[in-house]
Amino acid sequence: MAKQRHPVLLEAGIVILIVGSWLFLDPFHNEPLWAQWLVGPVMIYLALPVCMVAAAAYFFRRPTVPGPPKEPTKLSG
């Protein structure tokens, strides 16, 4: 049975990116300015690299092959 990949880091990065964007764009105008102008952009700038690295690790990782590990072979020289 093959292991399924769970993109927890990617999902967390996307959630942080959405929350940071929501704070920065301020749709309800009820957040304090420090949250809107400090926390929002910091969350966006931290979540973007996390999302990029997590997406690269998730999509470009080698698939796991079930079975016994390969044994090293001797090189004939």
N, C-alpha and C positions, 0 to 999 in steps of 0.2 A: 504494500500500500504506500503510495507516494504522499509525502507531506504537503499540505496545502500552505501557501504563503499567505501571511496575514500582514497587511501593510499598516501596522499600528502607528509607526512614526509618520507615515504619509498622511494618515487620517488626522493625527494630532496636529500636524503642520497646517493642513487645510483648515481645520477648525480655528486655530490661532490666527491664521491669515484672514479668515472671514470676520472674526471678532475684532481684530485690529482695524480692518477696513471699515467695519460698521462704526467703531469708535471715531475713526478719523473723519468719515463722511458725515457723521452726526445727523441722522435722519429725524430725531425727536427733539433736539436742542435742549435736552435736560441733563447732559453730562457736564461735569466741571471741566474748565478749560485745561487743567493739568492732565486730565485723562484723555481729552480730545487731542491735544497737541504734543503730549509726551508719550503716553502709554500706547496710543493707537499706532503712530509711526514706528515705535520701537518693536511692537508686536509684528508689524508688517515686515520690517527689515530683518528680524530674526527668523520669521516663519518662511520667507522666500527661499533662503539657502537650505533650510531644513527640508522643505518640500522638494527642491531640486535634487538634493542628495538622496532622499528617501525614494523618489521616483526612479532615479538612476539605479539605485540598489535593487529596487523591486523589479523593474522591467528588464535590466540587463544582467541579472544574476544567472549563473548557470543552473539549469534544472538539476534537481537531485535525482540520481539514478539509484533505484532500489537494487539491492544485491550485495554480495560480499565485496570488500575492497580489493582492488587489483594488487597483485603481488609484484614487487619490483623484479625485473629480469636482469640477468648478467649481460654486460656488454662484451661481445667478443672482440678481442683486440689483437 
